[in-house]
């Protein structure tokens, strides 16, 4: 989207802006540059889904790929024109300047850019003299002609043109006069924006700001910025370029990209909106940022980064008792923004570092009013610290903690069922196969239940046996399914005698919850976590305890 340009001298003092326009661009290149990340392999359907999310978020431009370079990108542009009604974004086709010695009007890959139907084209151009001579194998003057000819031709075809100056900062260091000549050639031929690219990702914020400021003064061109994150400075470098006068930022969702990635779209946009006071998204879109980030992560099949700024589940999580005490007075004392502004929420982590304030705030988060009962809070703190000393952890097991908290607050255990005994058998067979069988003996609503089941492992067999025994009495359990299972051997003992911690994530198709178990063997620890998972599922479903 777009804004009226302002270059803040003090980013902490926002400027007032009320509407978006074309004077500032948020340009997303997840579908092209982001797709170059190791482990990402997008189908056309994936690209269409991500494009819809980005348009919903409100970016101004979505770079869809390189039409003509591969069948997938060509198909994407054809389908995007028919299947997506863009409300906020314009679709951008990416390609290169014409070949040396050719005419832009006759170059097949330039024609493919026109045939894509995209209203905007981004051209990559060489701006480093050594790349021109060694990679393109042409002269510096011919490279300038290639830029000017291709931009002019695309403008004649009614396309808006942005030019990415590849390796600009390295080229500027080697030959500043030629790097600036490429910028001028693009701008004078009709490019709306000339983007300075830190292709190798080696620049630092002060260097970026100095170069962008000088190039802006010397060329008068409208400048954009494209940064890689090889020094961990891509977001900072992008904002430094904005401080220097760049009015076009290129980013990728969640920072996806080649090597260690690109400038992350979400921290850049949040900084522009919340720190610079710049209006770059439609009204209300910023509050959807966490959801959009996680949805795109699901499409690319990568787990969302828990510690990503603004949108990570740990971005507003507090563990230390000192922090909790301050947050109880005023959340702003340890949070730079209200998490709701970006669609996230504050979380209190319960651990052996927890104090009374942590427990009270966590209770409030879970909807349990502790009523200022100091004795109750003290008992909970004591139990948490004692159990964590034995290996339990409640940071990632909110459901188990809530059961503990309710047990202390209500003075009773949630008695949906009681375990008499369980047994798991693993049988090695002569043909090399294995058989896993479990038998559980339970009591529920005054009835003794004995159930046996097989599974693909001893824990899976126990889970199935518990279902066989309890679903008849509690049909709500039929919706539950194990989503994730983690085992950790705790420090302090040796080998097979070590204490084991198991974390289980369970879902009901709508939400998920995590439970923990600790024992000297993995099956016993798993059983504890399964008991908590089923108990919490029944509690969440509103079932009244049987005992």
DOZAVEX-734762 format. One record per residue (C-alpha): residue in three letters; x, y, z. Coordinates in steps of 0.05 Angstrom, whole numbers, padded with zeros to 5 digits, always signed. Layout:
ALAXYZ
...
***
This chain:
UNK+00000+00000+00000
UNK+00022+00072+00000
UNK+00033+00134+00042
UNK+00054+00206+00038
UNK+00130+00205+00046
UNK+00159+00228+00111
UNK+00230+00214+00134
UNK+00227+00216+00210
UNK+00286+00244+00247
UNK+00259+00213+00311
UNK+00222+00148+00296
UNK+00194+00146+00367
UNK+00153+00208+00353
UNK+00101+00186+00301
UNK+00076+00232+00247
UNK+00001+00236+00236
UNK-00025+00205+00171
UNK-00096+00185+00156
UNK-00097+00155+00087
UNK-00055+00113+00040
UNK-00033+00135-00029
UNK+00020+00118-00081
UNK+00077+00155-00048
UNK+00101+00096-00007
UNK+00101+00023-00028
UNK+00101-00042+00011
UNK+00124-00093-00040
UNK+00122-00167-00024
UNK+00166-00217-00060
UNK+00149-00280-00020
UNK+00126-00317-00082
UNK+00192-00305-00118
UNK+00250-00289-00072
UNK+00218-00321-00011
UNK+00206-00385-00049
UNK+00282-00392-00057
UNK+00288-00412+00016
UNK+00315-00482+00027
UNK+00257-00528+00044
UNK+00203-00487+00009
UNK+00174-00515-00055
UNK+00109-00479-00074
UNK+00057-00508-00120
UNK+00013-00462-00161
UNK-00043-00473-00111
UNK+00004-00453-00054
UNK+00023-00389-00091
UNK-00049-00371-00103
UNK-00066-00382-00029
UNK-00008-00339-00006
UNK-00026-00285-00056
UNK-00096-00282-00026
UNK-00068-00275+00044
UNK-00021-00220+00023
UNK-00076-00182-00012
UNK-00120-00189+00048
UNK-00064-00162+00092
UNK-00060-00101+00047
UNK+00008-00100+00014
UNK+00011-00056-00047
UNK+00048-00103-00094
UNK+00056-00178-00098
UNK+00113-00204-00141
UNK+00087-00270-00168
UNK+00148-00299-00201
UNK+00184-00301-00268
UNK+00134-00316-00324
UNK+00166-00352-00382
UNK+00223-00378-00339
UNK+00185-00439-00316
UNK+00115-00469-00329
UNK+00094-00461-00256
UNK+00102-00385-00256
UNK+00070-00378-00324
UNK+00010-00418-00299
UNK+00006-00377-00235
UNK-00002-00312-00273
UNK-00055-00341-00318
UNK-00095-00369-00260
UNK-00085-00308-00215
UNK-00117-00263-00267
UNK-00178-00308-00269
UNK-00184-00332-00197
UNK-00163-00274-00152
UNK-00201-00209-00147
UNK-00145-00166-00118
UNK-00173-00114-00070
UNK-00109-00081-00046
UNK-00049-00107-00085
UNK-00025-00104-00157
UNK+00006-00166-00187
UNK+00079-00158-00208
UNK+00117-00200-00259
UNK+00192-00207-00250
UNK+00243-00213-00306
UNK+00309-00188-00333
UNK+00331-00134-00381
UNK+00339-00154-00454
UNK+00399-00194-00477
UNK+00462-00157-00501
UNK+00458-00138-00574
UNK+00383-00153-00580
UNK+00321-00111-00582
UNK+00273-00111-00523
UNK+00214-00117-00569
UNK+00243-00182-00597
UNK+00269-00213-00533
UNK+00226-00275-00516
UNK+00232-00267-00440
UNK+00212-00193-00444
UNK+00152-00213-00487
UNK+00133-00264-00433
UNK+00130-00207-00383
UNK+00080-00171-00426
UNK+00040-00234-00440
UNK+00034-00248-00365
UNK-00018-00193-00362
UNK+00012-00165-00298
UNK+00002-00090-00294
UNK+00071-00080-00262
UNK+00139-00109-00282
UNK+00202-00112-00240
UNK+00266-00116-00281
UNK+00331-00140-00251
UNK+00390-00102-00277
UNK+00464-00107-00265
UNK+00493-00047-00228
UNK+00561-00076-00209
UNK+00612-00064-00264
UNK+00647-00131-00253
UNK+00581-00169-00258
UNK+00567-00133-00324
UNK+00634-00153-00354
UNK+00640-00223-00324
UNK+00568-00248-00319
UNK+00535-00212-00377
UNK+00599-00211-00418
UNK+00583-00143-00447
UNK+00606-00071-00441
UNK+00585-00022-00389
UNK+00552+00022-00442
UNK+00513-00036-00471
UNK+00487-00053-00402
UNK+00460+00018-00395
UNK+00427+00011-00463
UNK+00396-00055-00442
UNK+00365-00022-00381
UNK+00339+00039-00419
UNK+00313-00001-00479
UNK+00275-00052-00436
UNK+00244-00001-00390
UNK+00222+00042-00449
UNK+00192-00017-00486
UNK+00152-00041-00426
UNK+00127+00030-00414
UNK+00104+00033-00486
UNK+00065-00032-00472
UNK+00028+00003-00416
UNK+00066-00029-00359
UNK+00089+00004-00296
UNK+00163-00012-00286
UNK+00207-00020-00224
UNK+00281-00035-00233
UNK+00320-00078-00183
UNK+00393-00058-00184
UNK+00426-00124-00166
UNK+00488-00122-00122
UNK+00480-00047-00119
UNK+00517-00034-00054
UNK+00576-00077-00072
UNK+00577-00044-00141
UNK+00573+00025-00109
UNK+00633+00009-00066
UNK+00673-00013-00127
UNK+00650+00040-00177
UNK+00600+00091-00149
UNK+00597+00131-00214
UNK+00575+00070-00254
UNK+00525+00046-00202
UNK+00492+00114-00203
UNK+00493+00115-00279
UNK+00450+00052-00278
UNK+00400+00086-00232
UNK+00397+00146-00278
UNK+00388+00103-00340
UNK+00329+00068-00309
UNK+00296+00130-00282
UNK+00305+00171-00346
UNK+00275+00114-00387
UNK+00212+00116-00345
UNK+00221+00069-00286
UNK+00176+00091-00229
UNK+00222+00064-00175
UNK+00295+00043-00176
UNK+00308-00008-00122
UNK+00377-00012-00090
UNK+00391-00086-00073
UNK+00437-00112-00019
UNK+00440-00178-00056
UNK+00496-00208-00014
UNK+00465-00183+00051
UNK+00531-00156+00077
UNK+00512-00084+00092
UNK+00499-00051+00160
UNK+00447+00003+00175
UNK+00494+00063+00177
UNK+00524+00042+00110
UNK+00456+00033+00079
UNK+00432+00101+00103
UNK+00493+00137+00078
UNK+00491+00106+00008
UNK+00416+00115-00002
UNK+00420+00187+00020
UNK+00477+00202-00029
UNK+00446+00166-00088
UNK+00379+00201-00076
UNK+00414+00269-00076
UNK+00458+00254-00136
UNK+00406+00222-00182
UNK+00338+00250-00161
UNK+00307+00182-00175
UNK+00253+00151-00132
UNK+00288+00097-00093
UNK+00268+00031-00062
UNK+00306-00019-00018
UNK+00315-00094-00021
UNK+00357-00127+00034
UNK+00379-00197+00052
UNK+00390-00218+00124
UNK+00460-00248+00122
UNK+00484-00201+00177
UNK+00418-00205+00215
UNK+00404-00132+00196
UNK+00354-00138+00139
UNK+00297-00104+00177
UNK+00343-00051+00207
UNK+00374-00039+00139
UNK+00306-00030+00107
UNK+00285+00021+00159
UNK+00352+00056+00153
UNK+00338+00064+00078
UNK+00269+00093+00094
UNK+00303+00142+00142
UNK+00348+00162+00083
UNK+00289+00174+00036
UNK+00271+00107+00004
UNK+00196+00103-00008
UNK+00190+00031-00031
UNK+00207-00029+00013
UNK+00213-00100-00012
UNK+00201-00156+00039
UNK+00179-00228+00046
UNK+00129-00259+00094
UNK+00164-00286+00156
UNK+00231-00266+00125
UNK+00232-00326+00078
UNK+00287-00324+00026
UNK+00352-00352+00000
UNK+00408-00368+00050
UNK+00384-00338+00116
UNK+00327-00298+00085
UNK+00301-00229+00067
UNK+00275-00170+00105
UNK+00215-00195+00144
UNK+00150-00163+00120
UNK+00116-00163+00187
UNK+00167-00127+00231
UNK+00179-00077+00175
UNK+00105-00061+00168
UNK+00094-00059+00243
UNK+00152-00011+00252
UNK+00125+00034+00197
UNK+00055+00035+00226
UNK+00070+00035+00301
UNK+00138+00067+00308
UNK+00139+00115+00249
UNK+00065+00130+00249
UNK+00060+00116+00175
UNK-00004+00090+00145
UNK+00016+00032+00100
UNK-00042-00017+00109
UNK-00117-00012+00103
UNK-00155+00004+00167
UNK-00157-00056+00214
UNK-00107-00098+00175
UNK-00050-00093+00225
UNK-00092-00131+00276
UNK-00094-00190+00228
UNK-00018-00194+00222
UNK-00007-00252+00270
UNK-00061-00293+00236
UNK-00034-00278+00166
UNK+00037-00296+00187
UNK+00017-00363+00216
UNK-00030-00379+00157
UNK+00027-00368+00107
UNK+00073-00412+00149
UNK+00021-00467+00145
UNK+00018-00461+00069
UNK+00093-00467+00061
UNK+00093-00524+00112
UNK+00142-00492+00160
UNK+00128-00485+00235
UNK+00116-00412+00253
UNK+00176-00382+00288
UNK+00158-00378+00362
UNK+00205-00321+00375
UNK+00190-00278+00314
UNK+00180-00204+00333
UNK+00107-00182+00339
UNK+00075-00247+00314
UNK+00112-00303+00349
UNK+00075-00339+00405
UNK+00132-00318+00452
UNK+00134-00246+00429
UNK+00093-00224+00489
UNK+00107-00282+00536
UNK+00133-00267+00606
UNK+00168-00316+00652
UNK+00208-00280+00705
UNK+00172-00264+00770
UNK+00200-00193+00769
UNK+00168-00180+00702
UNK+00102-00209+00724
UNK+00099-00165+00785
UNK+00109-00103+00741
UNK+00060-00127+00688
UNK+00007-00137+00741
UNK+00012-00062+00755
UNK+00018-00040+00682
UNK+00031-00086+00622
UNK+00066-00029+00586
UNK+00124-00033+00636
UNK+00151-00095+00600
UNK+00117-00091+00531
UNK+00134-00042+00477
UNK+00064-00045+00447
UNK-00003-00075+00465
UNK-00001-00144+00432
UNK-00073-00138+00408
UNK-00051-00084+00359
UNK-00017-00138+00317
UNK-00067-00193+00332
UNK-00025-00227+00385
UNK-00036-00235+00460
UNK+00003-00232+00524
UNK+00021-00299+00557
UNK+00046-00314+00626
UNK+00094-00372+00631
UNK+00092-00414+00694
UNK+00158-00443+00716
UNK+00203-00449+00777
UNK+00218-00375+00766
UNK+00145-00358+00778
UNK+00123-00313+00835
UNK+00055-00297+00862
UNK+00042-00245+00808
UNK+00057-00296+00753
UNK+00006-00345+00782
UNK-00047-00292+00791
UNK-00039-00266+00720
UNK-00038-00337+00692
UNK-00102-00353+00730
UNK-00134-00291+00701
UNK-00111-00311+00631
UNK-00143-00380+00641
UNK-00208-00350+00668
UNK-00196-00373+00740
UNK-00207-00319+00793
UNK-00159-00332+00851
UNK-00194-00277+00890
UNK-00129-00249+00920
UNK-00123-00312+00963
UNK-00050-00309+00984
UNK-00051-00378+01015
UNK-00079-00409+00952
UNK-00029-00373+00908
UNK+00027-00394+00955
UNK+00006-00467+00950
UNK+00005-00464+00874
UNK+00074-00431+00872
UNK+00101-00484+00919
UNK+00073-00542+00878
UNK+00099-00513+00812
UNK+00169-00505+00840
UNK+00169-00574+00872
UNK+00144-00608+00808
UNK+00192-00570+00763
UNK+00249-00594+00808
UNK+00226-00664+00791
UNK+00228-00649+00716
UNK+00158-00623+00699
UNK+00152-00560+00657
UNK+00089-00518+00651
UNK+00114-00466+00602
UNK+00091-00508+00544
UNK+00037-00548+00581
UNK-00018-00498+00598
UNK-00071-00553+00603
UNK-00033-00591+00656
UNK-00022-00527+00695
UNK-00095-00508+00691
UNK-00114-00576+00720
UNK-00064-00565+00777
UNK-00091-00495+00789
UNK-00164-00518+00790
UNK-00146-00575+00836
UNK-00118-00526+00887
UNK-00172-00473+00876
UNK-00230-00523+00880
UNK-00200-00570+00931
UNK-00212-00631+00889
UNK-00185-00671+00831
UNK-00227-00671+00767
UNK-00253-00742+00773
UNK-00277-00763+00704
UNK-00242-00830+00710
UNK-00193-00866+00755
UNK-00137-00912+00733
UNK-00132-00979+00767
UNK-00075-01004+00724
UNK-00048-01006+00654
UNK+00000-01052+00616
UNK+00036-01045+00549
UNK+00069-01103+00513
UNK+00117-01100+00455
UNK+00128-01166+00419
UNK+00186-01180+00372
UNK+00168-01233+00321
UNK+00214-01280+00282
UNK+00198-01246+00216
UNK+00225-01179+00242
UNK+00157-01147+00254
UNK+00131-01120+00320
UNK+00065-01123+00356
UNK+00043-01070+00406
UNK-00015-01085+00453
UNK-00041-01048+00513
UNK-00092-01064+00567
UNK-00122-01011+00613
UNK-00165-01020+00674
UNK-00206-00958+00692
UNK-00264-00935+00735
UNK-00314-00884+00708
UNK-00382-00867+00737
UNK-00379-00926+00784
UNK-00364-00976+00729
UNK-00301-01018+00723
UNK-00275-01018+00651
UNK-00224-01065+00621
UNK-00203-01050+00549
UNK-00149-01076+00503
UNK-00123-01048+00438
UNK-00065-01053+00389
UNK-00026-00995+00361
UNK+00035-00977+00320
UNK+00074-00967+00385
UNK+00062-00978+00460
UNK+00039-00906+00472
UNK-00008-00908+00412
UNK-00036-00975+00438
UNK-00049-00944+00507
UNK-00083-00884+00475
UNK-00128-00930+00434
UNK-00144-00974+00494
UNK-00164-00914+00535
UNK-00210-00891+00479
UNK-00241-00960+00472
UNK-00256-00960+00547
UNK-00281-00889+00556
UNK-00315-00867+00492
UNK-00378-00905+00508
UNK-00385-00866+00573
UNK-00356-00801+00547
UNK-00373-00795+00472
UNK-00340-00726+00471
UNK-00273-00762+00470
UNK-00285-00785+00398
UNK-00267-00716+00373
UNK-00198-00716+00406
UNK-00135-00734+00369
UNK-00061-00732+00387
UNK-00029-00676+00347
UNK+00043-00677+00371
UNK+00087-00719+00417
UNK+00155-00699+00444
UNK+00202-00738+00489
UNK+00262-00709+00526
UNK+00313-00745+00569
UNK+00327-00699+00628
UNK+00397-00685+00654
UNK+00423-00712+00719
UNK+00424-00788+00707
UNK+00456-00835+00659
UNK+00429-00870+00598
UNK+00368-00915+00606
UNK+00360-00896+00679
UNK+00347-00823+00662
UNK+00283-00787+00679
UNK+00239-00776+00618
UNK+00192-00718+00604
UNK+00136-00725+00553
UNK+00097-00668+00523
UNK+00033-00685+00486
UNK-00008-00637+00444
UNK-00081-00657+00434
UNK-00135-00625+00391
UNK-00210-00627+00382
UNK-00212-00598+00312
UNK-00220-00528+00338
UNK-00165-00516+00389
UNK-00104-00552+00416
UNK-00075-00560+00485
UNK-00011-00589+00515
UNK+00000-00634+00574
UNK+00062-00661+00609
UNK+00083-00725+00644
UNK+00148-00743+00679
UNK+00172-00812+00701
UNK+00232-00858+00698
UNK+00207-00891+00635
UNK+00176-00861+00573
UNK+00112-00902+00575
UNK+00094-00881+00646
UNK+00108-00808+00630
UNK+00064-00815+00567
UNK+00007-00845+00608
UNK+00009-00785+00655
UNK+00006-00736+00597
UNK-00051-00776+00565
UNK-00091-00775+00629
UNK-00085-00700+00633
UNK-00101-00692+00559
UNK-00166-00731+00564
UNK-00185-00698+00630
UNK-00174-00629+00601
UNK-00213-00647+00538
UNK-00273-00667+00579
UNK-00267-00604+00622
UNK-00264-00562+00559
UNK-00325-00597+00531
UNK-00365-00577+00593
UNK-00373-00647+00620
UNK-00388-00651+00695
UNK-00339-00693+00735
UNK-00365-00762+00754
UNK-00332-00761+00823
***
